[in-house]
């Protein structure tokens, strides 16, 4: 019984700590969020293009060696 009470107290304390940490979060404003999202999408597209070009080049090189 005492073990159950201690576990419940520990869980309650943990949730209170999480709640306190969430209150400390400073959320970004809409314009910053939009700018960062655009940068992430742009970098993802650029990396996709670079990886696709490298993949095509490696496939072509391997097919030249194998033939």
PDB file of N, CA, C and O in Angstrom:
ATOM      1  N   UNK A   1       0.813  -1.189   0.000  1.00  0.00           N
ATOM      2  CA  UNK A   1       0.000   0.000   0.000  1.00  0.00           C
ATOM      3  C   UNK A   1       0.859   1.257   0.000  1.00  0.00           C
ATOM      4  O   UNK A   1       0.594   2.190  -0.758  1.00  0.00           O
ATOM      5  N   UNK A   2       1.883   1.289   0.841  1.00  0.00           N
ATOM      6  CA  UNK A   2       2.739   2.474   0.929  1.00  0.00           C
ATOM      7  C   UNK A   2       3.488   2.688  -0.376  1.00  0.00           C
ATOM      8  O   UNK A   2       3.769   3.820  -0.772  1.00  0.00           O
ATOM      9  N   UNK A   3       3.807   1.579  -1.036  1.00  0.00           N
ATOM     10  CA  UNK A   3       4.515   1.649  -2.310  1.00  0.00           C
ATOM     11  C   UNK A   3       3.641   2.308  -3.383  1.00  0.00           C
ATOM     12  O   UNK A   3       4.135   3.086  -4.199  1.00  0.00           O
ATOM     13  N   UNK A   4       2.345   1.992  -3.375  1.00  0.00           N
ATOM     14  CA  UNK A   4       1.408   2.582  -4.332  1.00  0.00           C
ATOM     15  C   UNK A   4       1.294   4.084  -4.122  1.00  0.00           C
ATOM     16  O   UNK A   4       1.257   4.850  -5.086  1.00  0.00           O
ATOM     17  N   UNK A   5       1.238   4.501  -2.871  1.00  0.00           N
ATOM     18  CA  UNK A   5       1.133   5.930  -2.552  1.00  0.00           C
ATOM     19  C   UNK A   5       2.388   6.675  -2.999  1.00  0.00           C
ATOM     20  O   UNK A   5       2.311   7.788  -3.519  1.00  0.00           O
ATOM     21  N   UNK A   6       3.530   6.053  -2.793  1.00  0.00           N
ATOM     22  CA  UNK A   6       4.787   6.680  -3.204  1.00  0.00           C
ATOM     23  C   UNK A   6       4.852   6.789  -4.722  1.00  0.00           C
ATOM     24  O   UNK A   6       5.322   7.796  -5.251  1.00  0.00           O
ATOM     25  N   UNK A   7       4.385   5.762  -5.425  1.00  0.00           N
ATOM     26  CA  UNK A   7       4.401   5.787  -6.886  1.00  0.00           C
ATOM     27  C   UNK A   7       3.470   6.873  -7.415  1.00  0.00           C
ATOM     28  O   UNK A   7       3.823   7.584  -8.356  1.00  0.00           O
ATOM     29  N   UNK A   8       2.283   7.008  -6.818  1.00  0.00           N
ATOM     30  CA  UNK A   8       1.341   8.043  -7.238  1.00  0.00           C
ATOM     31  C   UNK A   8       1.906   9.427  -6.977  1.00  0.00           C
ATOM     32  O   UNK A   8       1.749  10.331  -7.798  1.00  0.00           O
ATOM     33  N   UNK A   9       2.562   9.596  -5.840  1.00  0.00           N
ATOM     34  CA  UNK A   9       3.166  10.876  -5.492  1.00  0.00           C
ATOM     35  C   UNK A   9       4.284  11.222  -6.471  1.00  0.00           C
ATOM     36  O   UNK A   9       4.439  12.374  -6.876  1.00  0.00           O
ATOM     37  N   UNK A  10       5.061  10.206  -6.842  1.00  0.00           N
ATOM     38  CA  UNK A  10       6.164  10.414  -7.780  1.00  0.00           C
ATOM     39  C   UNK A  10       5.625  10.798  -9.158  1.00  0.00           C
ATOM     40  O   UNK A  10       6.175  11.685  -9.810  1.00  0.00           O
ATOM     41  N   UNK A  11       4.556  10.138  -9.606  1.00  0.00           N
ATOM     42  CA  UNK A  11       3.948  10.461 -10.900  1.00  0.00           C
ATOM     43  C   UNK A  11       3.395  11.874 -10.884  1.00  0.00           C
ATOM     44  O   UNK A  11       3.574  12.624 -11.843  1.00  0.00           O
ATOM     45  N   UNK A  12       2.726  12.241  -9.802  1.00  0.00           N
ATOM     46  CA  UNK A  12       2.155  13.587  -9.687  1.00  0.00           C
ATOM     47  C   UNK A  12       3.270  14.628  -9.734  1.00  0.00           C
ATOM     48  O   UNK A  12       3.142  15.648 -10.410  1.00  0.00           O
ATOM     49  N   UNK A  13       4.345  14.375  -9.028  1.00  0.00           N
ATOM     50  CA  UNK A  13       5.484  15.289  -9.016  1.00  0.00           C
ATOM     51  C   UNK A  13       6.079  15.420 -10.417  1.00  0.00           C
ATOM     52  O   UNK A  13       6.446  16.516 -10.839  1.00  0.00           O
ATOM     53  N   UNK A  14       6.172  14.311 -11.129  1.00  0.00           N
ATOM     54  CA  UNK A  14       6.733  14.333 -12.490  1.00  0.00           C
ATOM     55  C   UNK A  14       5.848  15.173 -13.409  1.00  0.00           C
ATOM     56  O   UNK A  14       6.353  15.998 -14.170  1.00  0.00           O
ATOM     57  N   UNK A  15       4.532  14.968 -13.342  1.00  0.00           N
ATOM     58  CA  UNK A  15       3.617  15.737 -14.184  1.00  0.00           C
ATOM     59  C   UNK A  15       3.650  17.222 -13.831  1.00  0.00           C
ATOM     60  O   UNK A  15       3.543  18.067 -14.719  1.00  0.00           O
ATOM     61  N   UNK A  16       3.794  17.546 -12.564  1.00  0.00           N
ATOM     62  CA  UNK A  16       3.910  18.947 -12.165  1.00  0.00           C
ATOM     63  C   UNK A  16       5.181  19.561 -12.738  1.00  0.00           C
ATOM     64  O   UNK A  16       5.186  20.721 -13.151  1.00  0.00           O
ATOM     65  N   UNK A  17       6.260  18.780 -12.761  1.00  0.00           N
ATOM     66  CA  UNK A  17       7.513  19.256 -13.351  1.00  0.00           C
ATOM     67  C   UNK A  17       7.376  19.493 -14.840  1.00  0.00           C
ATOM     68  O   UNK A  17       7.876  20.489 -15.363  1.00  0.00           O
ATOM     69  N   UNK A  18       6.699  18.581 -15.527  1.00  0.00           N
ATOM     70  CA  UNK A  18       6.475  18.738 -16.967  1.00  0.00           C
ATOM     71  C   UNK A  18       5.632  19.979 -17.239  1.00  0.00           C
ATOM     72  O   UNK A  18       5.916  20.745 -18.160  1.00  0.00           O
ATOM     73  N   UNK A  19       4.606  20.167 -16.437  1.00  0.00           N
ATOM     74  CA  UNK A  19       3.733  21.336 -16.593  1.00  0.00           C
ATOM     75  C   UNK A  19       4.527  22.628 -16.394  1.00  0.00           C
ATOM     76  O   UNK A  19       4.352  23.590 -17.141  1.00  0.00           O
ATOM     77  N   UNK A  20       5.389  22.645 -15.396  1.00  0.00           N
ATOM     78  CA  UNK A  20       6.214  23.829 -15.141  1.00  0.00           C
ATOM     79  C   UNK A  20       7.160  24.102 -16.305  1.00  0.00           C
ATOM     80  O   UNK A  20       7.367  25.259 -16.672  1.00  0.00           O
ATOM     81  N   UNK A  21       7.735  23.060 -16.887  1.00  0.00           N
ATOM     82  CA  UNK A  21       8.636  23.234 -18.020  1.00  0.00           C
ATOM     83  C   UNK A  21       7.889  23.749 -19.251  1.00  0.00           C
ATOM     84  O   UNK A  21       8.420  24.576 -19.993  1.00  0.00           O
ATOM     85  N   UNK A  22       6.664  23.269 -19.474  1.00  0.00           N
ATOM     86  CA  UNK A  22       5.879  23.738 -20.610  1.00  0.00           C
ATOM     87  C   UNK A  22       5.538  25.222 -20.475  1.00  0.00           C
ATOM     88  O   UNK A  22       5.415  25.923 -21.479  1.00  0.00           O
ATOM     89  N   UNK A  23       5.387  25.700 -19.244  1.00  0.00           N
ATOM     90  CA  UNK A  23       5.110  27.118 -19.040  1.00  0.00           C
ATOM     91  C   UNK A  23       6.313  27.985 -19.404  1.00  0.00           C
ATOM     92  O   UNK A  23       6.150  29.169 -19.701  1.00  0.00           O
ATOM     93  N   UNK A  24       7.518  27.412 -19.385  1.00  0.00           N
ATOM     94  CA  UNK A  24       8.741  28.152 -19.708  1.00  0.00           C
ATOM     95  C   UNK A  24       8.975  28.272 -21.211  1.00  0.00           C
ATOM     96  O   UNK A  24       9.806  29.072 -21.639  1.00  0.00           O
ATOM     97  N   UNK A  25       8.261  27.493 -22.017  1.00  0.00           N
ATOM     98  CA  UNK A  25       8.482  27.484 -23.458  1.00  0.00           C
ATOM     99  C   UNK A  25       8.074  28.821 -24.063  1.00  0.00           C
ATOM    100  O   UNK A  25       7.001  29.349 -23.769  1.00  0.00           O
ATOM    101  N   UNK A  26       8.939  29.357 -24.908  1.00  0.00           N
ATOM    102  CA  UNK A  26       8.627  30.581 -25.644  1.00  0.00           C
ATOM    103  C   UNK A  26       8.399  30.175 -27.093  1.00  0.00           C
ATOM    104  O   UNK A  26       9.339  29.807 -27.798  1.00  0.00           O
ATOM    105  N   UNK A  27       7.147  30.242 -27.533  1.00  0.00           N
ATOM    106  CA  UNK A  27       6.802  29.822 -28.879  1.00  0.00           C
ATOM    107  C   UNK A  27       7.150  30.925 -29.867  1.00  0.00           C
ATOM    108  O   UNK A  27       7.023  32.108 -29.550  1.00  0.00           O
ATOM    109  N   UNK A  28       7.589  30.544 -31.061  1.00  0.00           N
ATOM    110  CA  UNK A  28       7.945  31.536 -32.081  1.00  0.00           C
ATOM    111  C   UNK A  28       6.689  32.173 -32.659  1.00  0.00           C
ATOM    112  O   UNK A  28       5.597  31.607 -32.607  1.00  0.00           O
ATOM    113  N   UNK A  29       6.879  33.375 -33.212  1.00  0.00           N
ATOM    114  CA  UNK A  29       5.737  34.037 -33.828  1.00  0.00           C
ATOM    115  C   UNK A  29       5.513  33.476 -35.229  1.00  0.00           C
ATOM    116  O   UNK A  29       6.327  32.710 -35.746  1.00  0.00           O
ATOM    117  N   UNK A  30       4.400  33.870 -35.829  1.00  0.00           N
ATOM    118  CA  UNK A  30       3.981  33.281 -37.095  1.00  0.00           C
ATOM    119  C   UNK A  30       4.976  33.563 -38.219  1.00  0.00           C
ATOM    120  O   UNK A  30       5.269  32.673 -39.018  1.00  0.00           O
ATOM    121  N   UNK A  31       5.495  34.781 -38.292  1.00  0.00           N
ATOM    122  CA  UNK A  31       6.407  35.129 -39.393  1.00  0.00           C
ATOM    123  C   UNK A  31       7.708  34.326 -39.311  1.00  0.00           C
ATOM    124  O   UNK A  31       8.227  33.883 -40.336  1.00  0.00           O
ATOM    125  N   UNK A  32       8.232  34.139 -38.108  1.00  0.00           N
ATOM    126  CA  UNK A  32       9.450  33.342 -37.934  1.00  0.00           C
ATOM    127  C   UNK A  32       9.189  31.888 -38.303  1.00  0.00           C
ATOM    128  O   UNK A  32      10.018  31.242 -38.945  1.00  0.00           O
ATOM    129  N   UNK A  33       8.044  31.385 -37.897  1.00  0.00           N
ATOM    130  CA  UNK A  33       7.687  30.004 -38.211  1.00  0.00           C
ATOM    131  C   UNK A  33       7.580  29.795 -39.717  1.00  0.00           C
ATOM    132  O   UNK A  33       8.050  28.782 -40.235  1.00  0.00           O
ATOM    133  N   UNK A  34       6.968  30.741 -40.422  1.00  0.00           N
ATOM    134  CA  UNK A  34       6.836  30.642 -41.875  1.00  0.00           C
ATOM    135  C   UNK A  34       8.212  30.683 -42.537  1.00  0.00           C
ATOM    136  O   UNK A  34       8.483  29.893 -43.441  1.00  0.00           O
ATOM    137  N   UNK A  35       9.080  31.588 -42.100  1.00  0.00           N
ATOM    138  CA  UNK A  35      10.432  31.694 -42.672  1.00  0.00           C
ATOM    139  C   UNK A  35      11.222  30.407 -42.458  1.00  0.00           C
ATOM    140  O   UNK A  35      11.870  29.910 -43.379  1.00  0.00           O
ATOM    141  N   UNK A  36      11.167  29.875 -41.255  1.00  0.00           N
ATOM    142  CA  UNK A  36      11.904  28.648 -40.962  1.00  0.00           C
ATOM    143  C   UNK A  36      11.349  27.461 -41.743  1.00  0.00           C
ATOM    144  O   UNK A  36      12.107  26.595 -42.180  1.00  0.00           O
ATOM    145  N   UNK A  37      10.045  27.418 -41.919  1.00  0.00           N
ATOM    146  CA  UNK A  37       9.434  26.342 -42.698  1.00  0.00           C
ATOM    147  C   UNK A  37       9.874  26.421 -44.148  1.00  0.00           C
ATOM    148  O   UNK A  37      10.174  25.396 -44.760  1.00  0.00           O
ATOM    149  N   UNK A  38       9.918  27.627 -44.706  1.00  0.00           N
ATOM    150  CA  UNK A  38      10.366  27.807 -46.097  1.00  0.00           C
ATOM    151  C   UNK A  38      11.815  27.362 -46.247  1.00  0.00           C
ATOM    152  O   UNK A  38      12.160  26.708 -47.232  1.00  0.00           O
ATOM    153  N   UNK A  39      12.660  27.703 -45.295  1.00  0.00           N
ATOM    154  CA  UNK A  39      14.070  27.295 -45.351  1.00  0.00           C
ATOM    155  C   UNK A  39      14.190  25.772 -45.294  1.00  0.00           C
ATOM    156  O   UNK A  39      14.966  25.187 -46.050  1.00  0.00           O
ATOM    157  N   UNK A  40      13.442  25.133 -44.418  1.00  0.00           N
ATOM    158  CA  UNK A  40      13.504  23.674 -44.298  1.00  0.00           C
ATOM    159  C   UNK A  40      13.050  23.010 -45.587  1.00  0.00           C
ATOM    160  O   UNK A  40      13.689  22.065 -46.049  1.00  0.00           O
ATOM    161  N   UNK A  41      11.963  23.486 -46.173  1.00  0.00           N
ATOM    162  CA  UNK A  41      11.461  22.908 -47.430  1.00  0.00           C
ATOM    163  C   UNK A  41      12.461  23.133 -48.551  1.00  0.00           C
ATOM    164  O   UNK A  41      12.710  22.224 -49.342  1.00  0.00           O
ATOM    165  N   UNK A  42      13.039  24.329 -48.635  1.00  0.00           N
ATOM    166  CA  UNK A  42      14.015  24.628 -49.692  1.00  0.00           C
ATOM    167  C   UNK A  42      15.257  23.748 -49.562  1.00  0.00           C
ATOM    168  O   UNK A  42      15.729  23.194 -50.554  1.00  0.00           O
ATOM    169  N   UNK A  43      15.783  23.617 -48.359  1.00  0.00           N
ATOM    170  CA  UNK A  43      16.978  22.774 -48.153  1.00  0.00           C
ATOM    171  C   UNK A  43      16.664  21.324 -48.470  1.00  0.00           C
ATOM    172  O   UNK A  43      17.500  20.623 -49.040  1.00  0.00           O
ATOM    173  N   UNK A  44      15.483  20.865 -48.116  1.00  0.00           N
ATOM    174  CA  UNK A  44      15.085  19.491 -48.410  1.00  0.00           C
ATOM    175  C   UNK A  44      15.021  19.258 -49.919  1.00  0.00           C
ATOM    176  O   UNK A  44      15.487  18.227 -50.405  1.00  0.00           O
ATOM    177  N   UNK A  45      14.456  20.196 -50.654  1.00  0.00           N
ATOM    178  CA  UNK A  45      14.374  20.065 -52.117  1.00  0.00           C
ATOM    179  C   UNK A  45      15.762  20.082 -52.735  1.00  0.00           C
ATOM    180  O   UNK A  45      16.056  19.283 -53.624  1.00  0.00           O
ATOM    181  N   UNK A  46      16.626  20.996 -52.268  1.00  0.00           N
ATOM    182  CA  UNK A  46      17.994  21.071 -52.808  1.00  0.00           C
ATOM    183  C   UNK A  46      18.747  19.771 -52.541  1.00  0.00           C
ATOM    184  O   UNK A  46      19.411  19.249 -53.437  1.00  0.00           O
ATOM    185  N   UNK A  47      18.655  19.247 -51.330  1.00  0.00           N
ATOM    186  CA  UNK A  47      19.330  17.982 -51.015  1.00  0.00           C
ATOM    187  C   UNK A  47      18.766  16.829 -51.839  1.00  0.00           C
ATOM    188  O   UNK A  47      19.510  15.941 -52.257  1.00  0.00           O
ATOM    189  N   UNK A  48      17.469  16.839 -52.071  1.00  0.00           N
ATOM    190  CA  UNK A  48      16.850  15.810 -52.902  1.00  0.00           C
ATOM    191  C   UNK A  48      17.414  15.854 -54.319  1.00  0.00           C
ATOM    192  O   UNK A  48      17.715  14.813 -54.904  1.00  0.00           O
ATOM    193  N   UNK A  49      17.555  17.045 -54.862  1.00  0.00           N
ATOM    194  CA  UNK A  49      18.111  17.190 -56.216  1.00  0.00           C
ATOM    195  C   UNK A  49      19.564  16.722 -56.251  1.00  0.00           C
ATOM    196  O   UNK A  49      19.957  15.994 -57.163  1.00  0.00           O
ATOM    197  N   UNK A  50      20.361  17.133 -55.270  1.00  0.00           N
ATOM    198  CA  UNK A  50      21.779  16.733 -55.230  1.00  0.00           C
ATOM    199  C   UNK A  50      21.908  15.214 -55.124  1.00  0.00           C
ATOM    200  O   UNK A  50      22.703  14.607 -55.842  1.00  0.00           O
ATOM    201  N   UNK A  51      21.140  14.604 -54.240  1.00  0.00           N
ATOM    202  CA  UNK A  51      21.208  13.148 -54.070  1.00  0.00           C
ATOM    203  C   UNK A  51      20.742  12.438 -55.338  1.00  0.00           C
ATOM    204  O   UNK A  51      21.314  11.413 -55.709  1.00  0.00           O
ATOM    205  N   UNK A  52      19.720  12.958 -56.006  1.00  0.00           N
ATOM    206  CA  UNK A  52      19.236  12.349 -57.250  1.00  0.00           C
ATOM    207  C   UNK A  52      20.298  12.411 -58.339  1.00  0.00           C
ATOM    208  O   UNK A  52      20.500  11.439 -59.067  1.00  0.00           O
ATOM    209  N   UNK A  53      20.977  13.549 -58.453  1.00  0.00           N
ATOM    210  CA  UNK A  53      22.044  13.688 -59.452  1.00  0.00           C
ATOM    211  C   UNK A  53      23.189  12.726 -59.146  1.00  0.00           C
ATOM    212  O   UNK A  53      23.703  12.065 -60.048  1.00  0.00           O
ATOM    213  N   UNK A  54      23.586  12.648 -57.888  1.00  0.00           N
ATOM    214  CA  UNK A  54      24.661  11.731 -57.515  1.00  0.00           C
ATOM    215  C   UNK A  54      24.258  10.282 -57.770  1.00  0.00           C
ATOM    216  O   UNK A  54      25.079   9.488 -58.227  1.00  0.00           O
ATOM    217  N   UNK A  55      23.030   9.931 -57.487  1.00  0.00           N
ATOM    218  CA  UNK A  55      22.543   8.575 -57.704  1.00  0.00           C
ATOM    219  C   UNK A  55      22.560   8.234 -59.192  1.00  0.00           C
ATOM    220  O   UNK A  55      23.003   7.154 -59.584  1.00  0.00           O
ATOM    221  N   UNK A  56      22.076   9.159 -60.012  1.00  0.00           N
ATOM    222  CA  UNK A  56      22.066   8.925 -61.457  1.00  0.00           C
ATOM    223  C   UNK A  56      23.485   8.777 -61.993  1.00  0.00           C
ATOM    224  O   UNK A  56      23.745   7.924 -62.841  1.00  0.00           O
ATOM    225  N   UNK A  57      24.404   9.607 -61.498  1.00  0.00           N
ATOM    226  CA  UNK A  57      25.796   9.530 -61.947  1.00  0.00           C
ATOM    227  C   UNK A  57      26.425   8.200 -61.541  1.00  0.00           C
ATOM    228  O   UNK A  57      27.139   7.587 -62.335  1.00  0.00           O
ATOM    229  N   UNK A  58      26.172   7.754 -60.329  1.00  0.00           N
ATOM    230  CA  UNK A  58      26.730   6.476 -59.869  1.00  0.00           C
ATOM    231  C   UNK A  58      26.143   5.302 -60.652  1.00  0.00           C
ATOM    232  O   UNK A  58      26.864   4.366 -60.999  1.00  0.00           O
ATOM    233  N   UNK A  59      24.857   5.346 -60.928  1.00  0.00           N
ATOM    234  CA  UNK A  59      24.244   4.272 -61.717  1.00  0.00           C
ATOM    235  C   UNK A  59      24.860   4.225 -63.119  1.00  0.00           C
ATOM    236  O   UNK A  59      25.164   3.152 -63.640  1.00  0.00           O
ATOM    237  N   UNK A  60      25.038   5.403 -63.717  1.00  0.00           N
ATOM    238  CA  UNK A  60      25.641   5.453 -65.060  1.00  0.00           C
ATOM    239  C   UNK A  60      27.087   4.956 -65.019  1.00  0.00           C
ATOM    240  O   UNK A  60      27.499   4.211 -65.908  1.00  0.00           O
ATOM    241  N   UNK A  61      27.853   5.345 -64.022  1.00  0.00           N
ATOM    242  CA  UNK A  61      29.245   4.903 -63.903  1.00  0.00           C
ATOM    243  C   UNK A  61      29.309   3.394 -63.708  1.00  0.00           C
ATOM    244  O   UNK A  61      30.137   2.725 -64.326  1.00  0.00           O
ATOM    245  N   UNK A  62      28.460   2.863 -62.869  1.00  0.00           N
ATOM    246  CA  UNK A  62      28.468   1.418 -62.631  1.00  0.00           C
ATOM    247  C   UNK A  62      28.064   0.661 -63.880  1.00  0.00           C
ATOM    248  O   UNK A  62      28.639  -0.384 -64.182  1.00  0.00           O
ATOM    249  N   UNK A  63      27.078   1.174 -64.613  1.00  0.00           N
ATOM    250  CA  UNK A  63      26.664   0.486 -65.837  1.00  0.00           C
ATOM    251  C   UNK A  63      27.750   0.522 -66.905  1.00  0.00           C
ATOM    252  O   UNK A  63      27.842  -0.404 -67.711  1.00  0.00           O
ATOM    253  N   UNK A  64      28.581   1.576 -66.935  1.00  0.00           N
ATOM    254  CA  UNK A  64      29.699   1.631 -67.874  1.00  0.00           C
ATOM    255  C   UNK A  64      30.775   0.612 -67.496  1.00  0.00           C
ATOM    256  O   UNK A  64      31.376  -0.007 -68.375  1.00  0.00           O
ATOM    257  N   UNK A  65      31.016   0.436 -66.225  1.00  0.00           N
ATOM    258  CA  UNK A  65      32.038  -0.501 -65.755  1.00  0.00           C
ATOM    259  C   UNK A  65      31.590  -1.935 -65.984  1.00  0.00           C
ATOM    260  O   UNK A  65      32.397  -2.781 -66.370  1.00  0.00           O
ATOM    261  N   UNK A  66      30.307  -2.220 -65.750  1.00  0.00           N
ATOM    262  CA  UNK A  66      29.803  -3.580 -65.855  1.00  0.00           C
ATOM    263  C   UNK A  66      29.763  -4.030 -67.310  1.00  0.00           C
ATOM    264  O   UNK A  66      30.033  -5.198 -67.590  1.00  0.00           O
ATOM    265  N   UNK A  67      29.438  -3.152 -68.233  1.00  0.00           N
ATOM    266  CA  UNK A  67      29.326  -3.544 -69.650  1.00  0.00           C
ATOM    267  C   UNK A  67      30.631  -3.856 -70.195  1.00  0.00           C
ATOM    268  O   UNK A  67      30.742  -4.206 -71.370  1.00  0.00           O
TER     269      UNK A  67
END
